[in-house]
Amino acid sequence: MKRLLEKCKRIISSRYFPLILGLFAIILTIPSIHKGLAADDFFISVSRNFPVPSAPKGIFAISTNKRNLSTVLFHKYIVVTSAYKEILERGDLPWWTSENLSFSFLRPVSAFTGWLDLLLWPNSPPLMHLQNIFWYVILSLTAFIFYKKFSPTVFSAGLAALLFTIDINHLTPIVWIADRCRILVLLFGILTLIFHNVWRKKKKTSYLWIALLTFLLTLFSSEASIGVVGYLIAYALILENSNFFKKITTVLPYFLTLIIWNLIYRLLGFGIAGTSLYTDPLKDPVSFSVQFFIRTPILFIEQWFNTNSLVPPKLWGFFGPALFNLSSPSVRTVFVVTSYFAMAIVLFFLWKIVRKNKVGRFWILGMMLSLGLASLTNILNGRLLLFAGIGMFGLLAMLTENTLNQLKKKKLKFFPTFFLLVLLTIHGIISPLQLFWYSGGPNQWQQNINRFVEINNNGNLSKKIIVFVNVPSSQYLGLFYFIRRYQKKPLPKKIFMLTHGYYDITLKRIDEKTVQTKSSNKFPERARNTLFNIAYLNHDIDKVFYKLPLDLKNNDFTRGGVLIRILKKDQDGFPTVVNFIFKQRLEDAENIWYQWNWRKEKYEEFILPKVGETVEIKAPF
């Protein structure tokens, strides 16, 4: 055993280790080149490669000229309010969508890499994935340089970089082309910390300017860049050998840069509005504080124990969402309490080892601050843990080296050693196996999405209106046109959705042209016996389209040629009883009615009831 450990230590400490690290990054991720497109990838590919009327305009204001770099840089990913009516008329968004809904992200750095994809290999998803892998290899090698700057030995630096490289939480930005921005934001974020450290060690202003430049590149890669601020604050408080005032001055240049970036962001009209998916700490500090205390321990446990690996593939089909988002409300309470307890145990073990080690305390504080900043979003998943992993793997490498030193002195203690073995099993064995498997396995996530946009009528749809009585999640409305267009399947004139499918619904035929839906907008009582269900996750994701209390200004309005009359609302202003009055008879040949069957997991043609009759549509519990 000792010989094996010594051999591993020599390999990690050798000068050839960066080459080994790069090979690990390639071998574990190269199977992803066959993943194809998924979700948001279709928005970009279809809009730029099929600039035709059948590809909806407005929902994503993306340049249809793939060579127009200036337009691409500033309109990579945006839902614009000016196209609100057009979007709703076409049915890309649910009829209750907030009237001031806007997603507008300023990401010119990551957008530039997407522009290269569509300029050089617009019809080759494998080469697009290959670019993801290229950036990931660069990130892995940069992480090794970073850890060498901070870790006490080459061995701990190499081990931290290796664990960082094989982390399953990096899977999504590796295999999802549209999520490449998270690789870039982490790369430039680490470079910022490297040059910041050199600036503070050598006291040369030129390194500060380089650090600020990489910080800007981080900010313009993705809004997730806020995570690096946690480490800059931790560096100032823990590693700076000066008084408190001087510590503060070392981070002021970054905060000034952050303020300038934010001003540019706002002045150019970028930002989010009308959604509950994100919480702005400046606009809503109370809600953010609540989210901070609920979600930080959950994200902490996700990072340390990879509990999202417990998510059954059938519930999601992709390694991503935290088990928390798939849990019932009662289970979520248990999750939070348990997570706090587990976090306390982990921090207890860590503190006993790092309390006299500045670098260890830097890792802990930076990790915790980045986790808190990651709790801005409502959906918790591995993508939020990228910056937290920097500190976590630095700590895990430090714990490993400390245990090896105790092994030499024959002073091992059972519980700390057992704790370390569990973590090394999770992150050193299970994690890389999962990374390799999910990189090369079938794209179950997209296969699930394909079911949500598949209908059994492939005839002449161009003059038809598809009416969905219920859908598993309204997020798939926006994907409907794009995926079917990319797959060269027939497209309808428009689509229309009555209601979502994760609550029980009573549908009543009022007259020849009118149908009424009733829903309590609550999970049914029998859901108490269902601990985990995709409906809980879909419910959270659908918050992207509205913010409570709902801001529908009128109780009578028209969407897609259908008069919507709201008869009753719940305490949050969300409609519970609604009449849908069509211009023509409901059975008119122009309309095709579908219902989502939760048991069969597919759409089936819906048989309209007769006037005065009702139909009960059950939620998936």
C-alpha positions as CSV (number, residue, x, y, z in Angstrom):
1,M,0.0,0.0,0.0
2,K,2.8,2.4,1.0
3,R,4.7,1.6,-2.3
4,L,1.5,2.3,-4.3
5,L,1.0,5.6,-2.5
6,E,4.6,6.6,-3.0
7,K,4.4,5.8,-6.7
8,C,1.2,7.9,-7.1
9,K,3.0,10.7,-5.3
10,R,6.0,10.5,-7.6
11,I,3.8,10.6,-10.7
12,I,1.7,13.6,-9.5
13,S,4.9,15.4,-8.6
14,S,6.7,14.7,-11.8
15,R,7.3,17.3,-14.5
16,Y,5.3,15.2,-17.0
17,F,2.2,15.4,-14.9
18,P,0.6,18.4,-16.9
19,L,0.7,16.1,-19.9
20,I,-1.0,13.3,-18.0
21,L,-3.6,15.8,-16.7
22,G,-4.3,17.0,-20.3
23,L,-4.8,13.4,-21.4
24,F,-7.2,12.7,-18.5
25,A,-9.2,15.8,-19.6
26,I,-9.4,14.5,-23.2
27,I,-10.0,10.8,-22.5
28,L,-12.8,11.5,-20.1
29,T,-14.6,14.0,-22.3
30,I,-13.8,13.0,-25.9
31,P,-16.9,10.7,-26.2
32,S,-19.1,13.9,-25.9
33,I,-18.3,14.8,-29.5
34,H,-21.3,12.5,-30.5
35,K,-23.8,14.2,-28.2
36,G,-25.2,16.4,-30.9
37,L,-27.4,19.4,-30.0
38,A,-29.5,19.9,-26.9
39,A,-32.1,22.4,-25.7
40,D,-30.8,25.9,-26.2
41,D,-28.3,24.7,-28.9
42,F,-31.3,24.5,-31.3
43,F,-32.2,28.2,-30.8
44,I,-28.8,29.3,-32.0
45,S,-28.3,26.7,-34.7
46,V,-31.8,27.0,-36.3
47,S,-32.0,30.8,-36.1
48,R,-28.6,31.3,-37.8
49,N,-28.7,28.5,-40.3
50,F,-32.4,28.5,-41.3
51,P,-33.4,32.2,-41.6
52,V,-36.9,31.4,-42.9
53,P,-40.4,32.3,-41.7
54,S,-40.9,28.8,-40.2
55,A,-38.1,29.5,-37.7
56,P,-39.7,31.9,-35.2
57,K,-38.2,35.3,-34.8
58,G,-38.3,37.4,-31.7
59,I,-38.1,34.8,-28.9
60,F,-34.4,34.8,-29.4
61,A,-33.1,37.9,-31.1
62,I,-30.1,36.3,-32.8
63,S,-28.5,37.4,-36.0
64,T,-29.5,35.3,-39.0
65,N,-26.2,36.3,-40.6
66,K,-23.6,34.1,-39.1
67,R,-20.8,36.3,-40.4
68,N,-22.2,39.4,-38.7
69,L,-19.8,39.4,-35.7
70,S,-21.0,42.6,-34.1
71,T,-24.6,41.4,-34.0
72,V,-23.6,38.0,-32.7
73,L,-21.5,39.4,-29.8
74,F,-24.3,41.6,-28.4
75,H,-27.3,39.4,-29.2
76,K,-26.3,35.9,-28.3
77,Y,-29.1,35.0,-25.9
78,I,-32.0,37.4,-25.5
79,V,-35.8,37.4,-25.2
80,V,-36.9,40.9,-26.0
81,T,-40.1,42.6,-24.8
82,S,-40.6,44.3,-28.1
83,A,-41.5,40.9,-29.6
84,Y,-43.8,40.0,-26.7
85,K,-47.1,40.0,-28.6
86,E,-45.6,38.2,-31.6
87,I,-44.2,35.5,-29.4
88,L,-47.5,34.9,-27.5
89,E,-49.5,34.9,-30.7
90,R,-47.3,32.1,-32.1
91,G,-47.6,30.2,-28.9
92,D,-43.8,30.1,-28.1
93,L,-44.6,31.1,-24.5
94,P,-47.5,30.3,-22.2
95,W,-50.4,32.8,-22.2
96,W,-49.8,33.9,-18.6
97,T,-46.2,34.9,-19.3
98,S,-45.2,38.1,-17.6
99,E,-45.6,41.1,-19.8
100,N,-42.2,42.5,-18.9
101,L,-40.4,39.2,-19.3
102,S,-36.9,39.8,-20.5
103,F,-33.7,37.7,-20.6
104,S,-30.8,39.6,-22.0
105,F,-27.3,38.4,-21.3
106,L,-24.2,40.3,-22.3
107,R,-21.7,37.5,-23.1
108,P,-19.5,38.7,-26.0
109,V,-16.5,36.4,-25.1
110,S,-18.5,33.2,-25.1
111,A,-20.6,34.5,-28.0
112,F,-17.4,34.9,-30.0
113,T,-16.6,31.2,-29.6
114,G,-20.1,30.4,-30.7
115,W,-19.6,32.6,-33.7
116,L,-16.5,30.7,-34.6
117,D,-18.5,27.4,-34.5
118,L,-21.1,28.8,-37.0
119,L,-18.5,30.4,-39.2
120,L,-16.1,27.5,-39.5
121,W,-18.3,24.4,-39.0
122,P,-22.0,25.4,-38.9
123,N,-23.3,22.0,-39.7
124,S,-20.9,19.9,-37.5
125,P,-22.0,19.5,-33.8
126,P,-19.0,17.2,-33.3
127,L,-16.5,20.0,-34.0
128,M,-18.5,22.3,-31.8
129,H,-18.2,19.8,-29.0
130,L,-14.5,19.5,-29.8
131,Q,-14.1,23.2,-29.2
132,N,-15.7,22.7,-25.7
133,I,-13.1,19.9,-25.0
134,F,-10.3,22.2,-26.2
135,W,-11.2,24.9,-23.7
136,Y,-11.6,22.3,-21.0
137,V,-8.1,21.0,-21.5
138,I,-6.8,24.6,-21.3
139,L,-8.9,25.1,-18.1
140,S,-7.4,21.9,-16.6
141,L,-3.8,23.0,-17.2
142,T,-4.5,26.5,-15.9
143,A,-6.0,25.0,-12.8
144,F,-2.7,23.1,-12.2
145,I,-0.7,26.3,-12.5
146,F,-3.1,28.0,-10.1
147,Y,-2.9,25.3,-7.5
148,K,0.9,25.3,-7.7
149,K,0.8,29.0,-6.8
150,F,-1.2,28.4,-3.7
151,S,-0.6,24.8,-2.5
152,P,2.2,24.0,-0.1
153,T,3.6,21.1,-2.2
154,V,3.7,20.1,-5.9
155,F,1.9,16.9,-4.8
156,S,-1.1,18.6,-3.3
157,A,-1.2,21.0,-6.3
158,G,-1.2,18.1,-8.7
159,L,-3.8,16.1,-6.8
160,A,-6.1,19.2,-6.5
161,A,-5.8,19.8,-10.2
162,L,-6.5,16.1,-11.0
163,L,-9.6,16.0,-8.8
164,F,-10.7,19.3,-10.4
165,T,-10.3,17.9,-13.9
166,I,-12.3,14.7,-13.3
167,D,-15.1,16.4,-11.4
168,I,-18.5,15.3,-12.6
169,N,-20.0,18.7,-11.9
170,H,-18.1,20.0,-15.0
171,L,-20.1,17.7,-17.2
172,T,-22.8,20.1,-18.3
173,P,-20.6,22.8,-19.7
174,I,-18.5,20.1,-21.4
175,V,-21.3,18.3,-23.2
176,W,-23.7,21.2,-23.8
177,I,-22.5,23.6,-26.5
178,A,-24.7,26.5,-25.2
179,D,-23.2,26.1,-21.8
180,R,-19.6,26.5,-22.9
181,C,-19.6,30.0,-21.3
182,R,-19.2,28.3,-17.9
183,I,-15.9,26.7,-19.0
184,L,-14.7,30.1,-20.2
185,V,-15.9,32.0,-17.1
186,L,-14.0,29.5,-14.9
187,L,-10.9,29.7,-17.0
188,F,-10.7,33.5,-16.9
189,G,-11.7,33.5,-13.3
190,I,-8.8,31.3,-12.3
191,L,-6.4,33.4,-14.5
192,T,-7.7,36.5,-12.5
193,L,-6.7,34.8,-9.2
194,I,-3.3,33.8,-10.6
195,F,-2.4,37.3,-11.7
196,H,-3.9,38.8,-8.6
197,N,-1.6,36.6,-6.5
198,V,1.4,37.6,-8.6
199,W,0.5,41.3,-8.2
200,R,0.3,41.0,-4.5
201,K,3.5,39.0,-4.3
202,K,5.6,41.2,-6.6
203,K,3.8,44.5,-6.1
204,K,4.0,45.3,-9.8
205,T,1.0,47.3,-11.1
206,S,1.3,45.7,-14.6
207,Y,0.1,42.4,-13.1
208,L,-2.9,44.2,-11.6
209,W,-3.9,45.5,-15.1
210,I,-3.6,41.9,-16.5
211,A,-5.7,40.7,-13.6
212,L,-8.3,43.3,-14.3
213,L,-8.3,42.4,-18.0
214,T,-8.9,38.7,-17.2
215,F,-11.6,39.8,-14.7
216,L,-13.3,41.7,-17.5
217,L,-13.1,38.6,-19.8
218,T,-14.7,36.6,-16.9
219,L,-17.5,39.1,-16.6
220,F,-18.2,39.2,-20.3
221,S,-18.2,35.4,-20.5
222,S,-21.1,34.8,-18.1
223,E,-22.9,36.3,-15.2
224,A,-21.6,33.3,-13.2
225,S,-18.4,35.3,-13.0
226,I,-19.6,36.7,-9.7
227,G,-18.2,33.5,-8.1
228,V,-14.6,34.7,-8.5
229,V,-15.3,37.8,-6.3
230,G,-15.7,35.4,-3.3
231,Y,-12.1,34.3,-3.7
232,L,-10.8,37.8,-4.2
233,I,-12.5,38.8,-0.9
234,A,-11.1,35.7,0.8
235,Y,-7.6,36.5,-0.5
236,A,-7.7,40.0,1.0
237,L,-9.1,38.9,4.4
238,I,-6.9,35.8,4.8
239,L,-3.7,36.0,2.8
240,E,-3.0,39.7,2.9
241,N,-0.4,40.6,5.6
242,S,-1.6,44.1,6.3
243,N,-4.2,46.1,8.2
244,F,-7.9,45.9,7.4
245,F,-7.9,49.2,5.4
246,K,-5.1,48.0,3.1
247,K,-6.8,44.7,2.7
248,I,-9.9,46.5,1.4
249,T,-7.9,48.6,-1.1
250,T,-6.6,45.4,-2.8
251,V,-10.1,44.4,-3.9
252,L,-11.4,48.0,-4.7
253,P,-10.1,47.8,-8.3
254,Y,-12.2,44.7,-9.0
255,F,-15.3,46.2,-7.4
256,L,-14.8,49.4,-9.5
257,T,-14.5,47.2,-12.6
258,L,-17.6,45.3,-11.5
259,I,-19.6,48.6,-11.1
260,I,-18.5,49.8,-14.5
261,W,-19.4,46.4,-16.1
262,N,-22.8,46.6,-14.4
263,L,-23.4,50.2,-15.7
264,I,-22.5,49.1,-19.2
265,Y,-24.8,46.1,-18.8
266,R,-27.7,48.2,-17.7
267,L,-27.2,51.1,-20.1
268,L,-27.2,48.7,-23.1
269,G,-30.5,47.3,-21.9
270,F,-29.2,43.9,-20.7
271,G,-30.6,42.2,-17.7
272,I,-33.6,40.1,-16.5
273,A,-37.1,41.0,-15.6
274,G,-40.5,39.4,-15.0
275,T,-39.2,36.1,-13.8
276,S,-38.8,34.2,-10.5
277,L,-35.9,32.1,-11.9
278,Y,-33.3,34.5,-10.6
279,T,-33.2,36.8,-7.6
280,D,-31.4,40.1,-7.8
281,P,-29.7,40.8,-4.4
282,L,-29.8,44.5,-5.1
283,K,-33.5,44.7,-6.0
284,D,-34.7,42.1,-3.6
285,P,-32.2,41.6,-0.7
286,V,-34.8,40.0,1.6
287,S,-35.6,37.2,-0.9
288,F,-31.9,36.7,-1.6
289,S,-31.1,36.4,2.1
290,V,-33.7,33.7,2.5
291,Q,-32.4,31.8,-0.6
292,F,-28.9,32.2,0.7
293,F,-29.6,30.4,4.0
294,I,-31.7,27.7,2.3
295,R,-29.6,26.9,-0.7
296,T,-26.0,27.4,0.4
297,P,-25.9,24.2,2.6
298,I,-27.6,22.2,-0.2
299,L,-25.0,23.4,-2.8
300,F,-22.3,22.6,-0.2
301,I,-23.4,19.0,0.1
302,E,-23.8,18.7,-3.7
303,Q,-20.2,19.8,-4.1
304,W,-18.7,17.5,-1.4
305,F,-20.9,14.4,-1.8
306,N,-22.3,14.6,-5.4
307,T,-25.8,13.8,-4.2
308,N,-27.1,14.7,-7.7
309,S,-25.7,11.4,-8.8
310,L,-28.6,9.9,-6.9
311,V,-31.1,11.4,-9.3
312,P,-32.7,8.5,-11.3
313,P,-32.0,9.1,-15.1
314,K,-35.7,8.6,-15.8
315,L,-36.6,11.7,-13.7
316,W,-34.3,14.0,-15.7
317,G,-32.1,12.0,-18.1
318,F,-29.0,14.1,-17.5
319,F,-26.6,14.7,-14.7
320,G,-27.6,18.1,-13.5
321,P,-30.4,19.1,-11.2
322,A,-30.0,18.7,-7.4
323,L,-32.2,16.1,-5.9
324,F,-33.6,19.0,-3.9
325,N,-35.4,20.3,-7.0
326,L,-37.0,16.9,-7.7
327,S,-38.3,16.6,-4.1
328,S,-41.7,17.3,-2.6
329,P,-42.1,20.4,-0.3
330,S,-41.9,18.3,2.8
331,V,-38.8,16.5,1.7
332,R,-37.1,19.8,0.9
333,T,-37.4,20.9,4.6
334,V,-35.6,17.7,5.6
335,F,-33.0,18.4,2.9
336,V,-32.2,21.8,4.3
337,V,-31.9,20.5,7.9
338,T,-29.9,17.5,6.9
339,S,-27.6,19.6,4.7
340,Y,-26.9,22.0,7.6
341,F,-26.0,19.1,9.8
342,A,-23.8,17.5,7.2
343,M,-22.1,20.8,6.4
344,A,-21.3,21.3,10.1
345,I,-19.6,17.9,10.3
346,V,-17.5,18.6,7.2
347,L,-16.5,22.0,8.4
348,F,-15.6,20.5,11.8
349,F,-13.2,18.0,10.2
350,L,-11.8,20.7,7.9
351,W,-11.2,23.3,10.6
352,K,-9.3,20.9,12.8
353,I,-6.7,20.6,10.0
354,V,-6.6,24.1,8.5
355,R,-7.1,26.3,11.5
356,K,-3.4,27.0,11.6
357,N,-3.0,27.1,7.8
358,K,-3.8,30.3,6.0
359,V,-4.2,28.7,2.6
360,G,-6.7,26.2,4.0
361,R,-8.7,29.1,5.5
362,F,-8.6,30.9,2.2
363,W,-10.0,27.8,0.5
364,I,-12.8,27.5,3.0
365,L,-13.8,31.2,2.9
366,G,-13.6,31.4,-0.9
367,M,-15.6,28.3,-1.3
368,M,-18.4,29.4,1.1
369,L,-18.6,32.9,-0.5
370,S,-18.8,31.5,-4.0
371,L,-21.6,29.1,-2.9
372,G,-23.6,31.9,-1.4
373,L,-23.2,34.0,-4.6
374,A,-24.3,30.9,-6.6
375,S,-27.7,30.8,-4.9
376,L,-29.1,33.6,-7.1
377,T,-30.9,31.1,-9.3
378,N,-33.9,29.0,-8.4
379,I,-32.7,25.8,-10.0
380,L,-29.8,24.1,-8.2
381,N,-27.4,22.0,-10.2
382,G,-23.8,21.1,-10.7
383,R,-23.2,24.1,-13.0
384,L,-23.5,26.4,-10.0
385,L,-20.5,24.6,-8.3
386,L,-17.7,25.5,-10.6
387,F,-16.1,28.1,-8.5
388,A,-16.9,26.3,-5.2
389,G,-14.9,23.3,-6.6
390,I,-11.7,25.4,-6.7
391,G,-11.6,25.7,-2.9
392,M,-13.1,22.3,-2.3
393,F,-10.4,20.4,-4.2
394,G,-7.7,22.5,-2.7
395,L,-8.9,21.4,0.7
396,L,-9.3,17.8,-0.3
397,A,-5.8,17.6,-1.6
398,M,-4.6,19.2,1.7
399,L,-6.5,16.7,3.7
400,T,-5.0,13.8,1.7
401,E,-1.4,15.0,2.1
402,N,-2.0,15.6,5.8
403,T,-3.3,12.0,6.2
404,L,-0.3,10.6,4.2
405,N,2.0,12.4,6.6
406,Q,0.2,10.9,9.6
407,L,0.4,7.5,7.9
408,K,4.2,7.8,7.9
409,K,4.2,8.7,11.6
410,K,1.6,5.9,12.3
411,K,-0.7,8.5,13.9
412,L,-3.9,7.9,11.9
413,K,-7.2,8.5,13.5
414,F,-10.2,6.4,12.4
415,F,-13.0,9.0,11.8
416,P,-10.9,11.6,9.8
417,T,-9.3,8.8,7.8
418,F,-12.7,7.2,7.1
419,F,-14.1,10.6,6.1
420,L,-11.2,11.1,3.7
421,L,-11.6,7.7,2.1
422,V,-15.3,8.3,1.5
423,L,-14.5,11.6,-0.2
424,L,-11.6,10.2,-2.3
425,T,-13.9,7.3,-3.4
426,I,-16.6,9.8,-4.5
427,H,-14.3,12.3,-6.3
428,G,-11.4,10.1,-7.3
429,I,-13.2,6.9,-8.5
430,I,-17.0,7.4,-8.9
431,S,-16.8,11.0,-10.3
432,P,-14.4,10.2,-13.3
433,L,-16.4,7.1,-14.1
434,Q,-19.6,9.1,-14.2
435,L,-17.9,11.8,-16.3
436,F,-16.7,9.3,-18.8
437,W,-20.1,7.5,-18.9
438,Y,-22.3,10.5,-19.2
439,S,-20.0,12.1,-21.8
440,G,-20.2,9.0,-24.1
441,G,-23.7,7.7,-23.1
442,P,-26.9,8.5,-25.0
443,N,-28.1,12.0,-24.7
444,Q,-31.0,10.9,-22.5
445,W,-31.8,14.5,-21.6
446,Q,-32.4,15.5,-25.2
447,Q,-34.3,12.3,-25.9
448,N,-36.6,13.2,-23.1
449,I,-37.1,16.7,-24.5
450,N,-37.8,15.2,-28.0
451,R,-40.7,13.4,-26.4
452,F,-42.1,16.6,-25.2
453,V,-42.1,18.1,-28.7
454,E,-43.2,15.0,-30.6
455,I,-46.7,14.5,-31.8
456,N,-48.2,11.6,-33.8
457,N,-49.5,13.8,-36.6
458,N,-46.9,14.5,-39.3
459,G,-49.4,15.4,-42.1
460,N,-50.1,18.9,-43.4
461,L,-49.6,20.9,-40.3
462,S,-48.8,24.2,-41.9
463,K,-52.4,25.4,-41.7
464,K,-53.2,23.8,-38.4
465,I,-53.3,25.0,-34.8
466,I,-52.1,22.6,-32.2
467,V,-53.9,23.0,-28.9
468,F,-52.2,21.4,-26.0
469,V,-54.6,20.8,-23.1
470,N,-51.7,20.3,-20.7
471,V,-48.0,20.0,-21.1
472,P,-45.4,18.5,-18.8
473,S,-43.6,21.9,-18.6
474,S,-44.3,25.1,-20.5
475,Q,-40.6,25.6,-21.1
476,Y,-40.9,23.1,-24.0
477,L,-43.2,25.4,-26.0
478,G,-40.3,27.6,-26.9
479,L,-38.3,24.5,-28.0
480,F,-41.2,23.1,-30.1
481,Y,-40.6,25.0,-33.4
482,F,-36.8,25.0,-33.2
483,I,-36.3,21.3,-32.5
484,R,-38.9,20.2,-35.1
485,R,-37.4,22.6,-37.6
486,Y,-33.9,21.3,-37.1
487,Q,-35.2,17.7,-37.4
488,K,-37.0,18.7,-40.6
489,K,-40.4,17.8,-39.3
490,P,-43.6,19.5,-40.3
491,L,-44.5,22.7,-38.4
492,P,-48.0,24.0,-37.4
493,K,-49.2,27.5,-38.1
494,K,-49.2,28.1,-34.3
495,I,-49.5,26.3,-31.0
496,F,-51.6,27.1,-28.0
497,M,-51.5,25.7,-24.4
498,L,-54.4,25.7,-22.0
499,T,-52.6,24.9,-18.8
500,H,-49.6,23.1,-17.3
501,G,-49.7,19.5,-16.3
502,Y,-48.3,19.1,-12.8
503,Y,-51.7,19.9,-11.1
504,D,-55.0,18.1,-11.3
505,I,-57.2,19.8,-13.9
506,T,-61.0,19.7,-14.5
507,L,-61.8,20.6,-18.1
508,K,-65.4,21.5,-18.9
509,R,-67.1,22.1,-22.3
510,I,-69.1,25.3,-21.9
511,D,-70.5,25.6,-25.4
512,E,-69.5,24.9,-29.0
513,K,-66.6,27.4,-28.9
514,T,-65.7,27.5,-25.2
515,V,-63.8,25.3,-22.9
516,Q,-63.1,25.9,-19.2
517,T,-60.2,24.7,-17.0
518,K,-60.2,24.6,-13.2
519,S,-57.2,24.0,-11.1
520,S,-56.3,24.6,-7.4
521,N,-52.7,25.5,-8.5
522,K,-51.5,23.2,-5.7
523,F,-50.0,19.7,-5.7
524,P,-52.8,17.2,-4.9
525,E,-52.9,15.5,-1.5
526,R,-51.7,12.2,-2.9
527,A,-48.5,14.0,-3.8
528,R,-47.5,13.7,-0.1
529,N,-46.7,10.0,-0.8
530,T,-44.5,10.9,-3.8
531,L,-41.1,12.0,-2.5
532,F,-39.4,12.6,-5.9
533,N,-41.1,13.6,-9.1
534,I,-40.1,15.5,-12.2
535,A,-43.3,17.6,-11.8
536,Y,-41.6,19.4,-8.8
537,L,-38.7,20.3,-11.0
538,N,-40.9,21.4,-13.9
539,H,-42.9,23.6,-11.5
540,D,-39.7,25.4,-10.5
541,I,-38.4,25.7,-14.0
542,D,-41.7,27.2,-15.2
543,K,-41.1,30.1,-12.9
544,V,-38.9,31.5,-15.6
545,F,-42.1,32.8,-17.3
546,Y,-43.6,34.7,-14.5
547,K,-43.1,36.4,-11.1
548,L,-45.6,36.4,-8.3
549,P,-47.8,38.1,-7.7
550,L,-48.7,37.6,-11.3
551,D,-48.9,40.9,-13.3
552,L,-51.7,40.1,-15.8
553,K,-53.3,43.5,-16.2
554,N,-56.7,42.4,-17.5
555,N,-59.0,39.4,-16.9
556,D,-60.1,39.4,-20.6
557,F,-57.5,39.4,-23.3
558,T,-56.7,37.6,-26.6
559,R,-53.7,35.2,-27.2
560,G,-53.2,33.4,-30.5
561,G,-56.8,34.2,-31.6
562,V,-58.3,32.8,-28.4
563,L,-60.2,35.0,-26.0
564,I,-59.0,34.2,-22.5
565,R,-61.4,35.1,-19.7
566,I,-60.1,34.7,-16.1
567,L,-62.9,33.9,-13.7
568,K,-61.0,33.2,-10.6
569,K,-57.5,33.6,-9.2
570,D,-55.5,32.3,-6.2
571,Q,-53.9,34.5,-3.5
572,D,-50.9,35.1,-5.8
573,G,-53.0,36.3,-8.7
574,F,-52.5,33.1,-10.7
575,P,-55.6,32.0,-12.6
576,T,-57.5,29.0,-11.2
577,V,-60.7,29.1,-13.3
578,V,-60.3,30.2,-17.0
579,N,-62.6,30.2,-20.0
580,F,-61.0,29.8,-23.4
581,I,-63.3,31.1,-26.2
582,F,-62.2,30.2,-29.7
583,K,-63.3,32.0,-32.9
584,Q,-64.5,28.7,-34.5
585,R,-66.0,25.5,-33.2
586,L,-63.6,23.6,-31.0
587,E,-63.9,20.6,-33.4
588,D,-63.0,22.8,-36.4
589,A,-60.6,21.0,-38.8
590,E,-58.0,23.8,-38.2
591,N,-57.6,22.7,-34.6
592,I,-55.7,19.6,-33.5
593,W,-56.1,18.8,-29.8
594,Y,-53.4,16.9,-27.7
595,Q,-53.1,15.8,-24.1
596,W,-49.9,14.8,-22.3
597,N,-50.2,11.3,-20.9
598,W,-47.9,11.0,-17.9
599,R,-48.1,7.2,-17.7
600,K,-47.1,6.7,-21.3
601,E,-44.9,9.8,-21.4
602,K,-46.1,11.1,-24.7
603,Y,-48.8,13.2,-26.3
604,E,-52.0,11.6,-27.4
605,E,-54.9,13.1,-29.3
606,F,-57.5,14.6,-26.9
607,I,-61.2,13.8,-27.4
608,L,-63.2,16.9,-26.6
609,P,-66.2,16.3,-24.3
610,K,-69.7,17.2,-25.3
611,V,-71.3,20.5,-24.2
612,G,-71.9,20.5,-20.4
613,E,-69.6,17.5,-19.8
614,T,-66.3,17.5,-17.9
615,V,-63.0,15.6,-18.1
616,E,-60.6,15.0,-15.2
617,I,-56.9,15.2,-16.0
618,K,-54.7,13.9,-13.3
619,A,-51.3,15.2,-12.3
620,P,-48.4,12.6,-12.3
621,F,-48.7,11.5,-8.7
